[in-house]
Amino acid sequence: MKKVFMVLAVSAITATGLFSFRPTVDGNVIGKVVPPEGVEKVWAINGSDSLEAQLIDGGFSFSVKPGTWKIVVDAKEPFKDAVLENVEAKDGENTDLGEITLQQ
């Protein structure tokens, strides 16, 4: 009887431990730079992490860890760079920045 109780107790503790931790799922940050010919690169920065996006007709997408990110648009002359601070990426969700219009 003690052996059965011990097996059940260990099983319950193991099951609780396995289900108490949830894996982190990356979020996505998406947007579009207008005009598309005015952008050189788009970066996402969080502490020491930085990612460069592939641009397709001015559109970009990052798969990022949940947290607060800075999005930097490196513009070509005569356009000015654009910086978006405090972009919040959430677990498994899309954060759509919409259109980022570059100023001259």
SULRA-V254738 format. One record per residue. N is the residue number from 0. PSI is psi in whole degrees, -180 to 180 (999 if undefined). Layout:
n=N psi=PSI
n=N psi=PSI
This chain:
n=0 psi=-42
n=1 psi=-37
n=2 psi=-43
n=3 psi=-45
n=4 psi=-43
n=5 psi=-42
n=6 psi=-43
n=7 psi=-41
n=8 psi=-46
n=9 psi=-41
n=10 psi=-43
n=11 psi=-42
n=12 psi=-43
n=13 psi=-45
n=14 psi=-42
n=15 psi=-43
n=16 psi=-40
n=17 psi=-36
n=18 psi=-4
n=19 psi=-16
n=20 psi=128
n=21 psi=130
n=22 psi=148
n=23 psi=132
n=24 psi=131
n=25 psi=152
n=26 psi=172
n=27 psi=138
n=28 psi=122
n=29 psi=157
n=30 psi=-178
n=31 psi=134
n=32 psi=133
n=33 psi=128
n=34 psi=146
n=35 psi=-28
n=36 psi=-8
n=37 psi=-4
n=38 psi=137
n=39 psi=-56
n=40 psi=159
n=41 psi=131
n=42 psi=148
n=43 psi=129
n=44 psi=133
n=45 psi=104
n=46 psi=-122
n=47 psi=-1
n=48 psi=135
n=49 psi=142
n=50 psi=142
n=51 psi=133
n=52 psi=150
n=53 psi=133
n=54 psi=134
n=55 psi=108
n=56 psi=38
n=57 psi=-12
n=58 psi=147
n=59 psi=159
n=60 psi=135
n=61 psi=139
n=62 psi=111
n=63 psi=158
n=64 psi=149
n=65 psi=141
n=66 psi=-170
n=67 psi=126
n=68 psi=155
n=69 psi=129
n=70 psi=124
n=71 psi=125
n=72 psi=112
n=73 psi=116
n=74 psi=155
n=75 psi=150
n=76 psi=141
n=77 psi=12
n=78 psi=157
n=79 psi=147
n=80 psi=153
n=81 psi=139
n=82 psi=128
n=83 psi=116
n=84 psi=157
n=85 psi=46
n=86 psi=119
n=87 psi=117
n=88 psi=129
n=89 psi=156
n=90 psi=111
n=91 psi=14
n=92 psi=159
n=93 psi=134
n=94 psi=109
n=95 psi=117
n=96 psi=-8
n=97 psi=-149
n=98 psi=133
n=99 psi=110
n=100 psi=124
n=101 psi=137
n=102 psi=153
n=103 psi=999
